[in-house]
Amino acid sequence: GGYTINNVARCWAYETAVLVDKEDIANEVPVEDAYHEYYAPNYNLHLTPSISMTNSNTKEYLKKYKTQILQHLSQLQGSPSVQMQEIPQESLLVDRILSKEALEND
């Protein structure tokens, strides 16, 4: 539960911050933000859980579904990928020189 557009916006904003190593972002959402209204009613990134809200998930329930999900994931075929590697700065410089020469010759 809890999957509202407001909570999803918060989740994606925070997860994006974690992805780019900016976990220390402000809790207050700037008014200038194009999606400011999705953070209503308090316009904060992080929610304050309701005191009356209880966690109804038992450890057994969570363990059962975690095991099931991991089994499903282990059966998925991985997609082909290309190994990532840094491009040497020298090759970037050569590309810039060649691009500049091509522009000058046109």
C-alpha positions, -999 to +999 in steps of 0.1 A: +000+000+000+009+037+000+015+038-038+001+073-045+015+097-071+028+118-042+047+089-026+061+077-059+073+112-067+091+113-033+106+078-039+119+086-073+134+119-062+152+103-033+164+073-053+177+096-080+196+115-054+211+083-040+221+072-076+240+104-081+256+104-046+235+134-034+217+118-004+221+150+016+195+169-004+171+192+014+139+179+028+119+209+017+109+209-020+115+242-037+084+261-048+101+265-082+100+228-088+077+219-117+062+191-097+059+209-064+022+201-061+030+163-060+047+169-026+015+182-009+004+186+018+037+194+036+059+198+005+087+178+020+107+150+004+105+127+033+072+116+049+064+116+085+047+083+093+014+085+110+015+074+146-017+053+141-001+034+112+010+000+121+032-024+102+011-055+095+039-074+078+051-103+098+087-115+095+074-148+081+053-130+055+082-109+043+106-139+043+082-159+022+078-132-004+115-124-004+124-160-011+097-162-038+110-130-055+146-142-054+136-175-070+118-157-098+148-133-103+172-163-105+152-177-134+155-146-155+179-146-184+203-117-182+203-092-210+234-089-232+256-060-222+287-041-232+314-037-207+319-001-196+353+015-196+368+049-193+377+067-226+413+079-225+415+117-225+439+116-255+412+101-277+388+128-268+413+154-277+419+138-311+381+138-317+380+175-309+409+183-332+394+163-361+359+179-356+375+213-356+394+206-388+363+192-404+344+224-396+372+246-409+373+226-442+336+230-449 
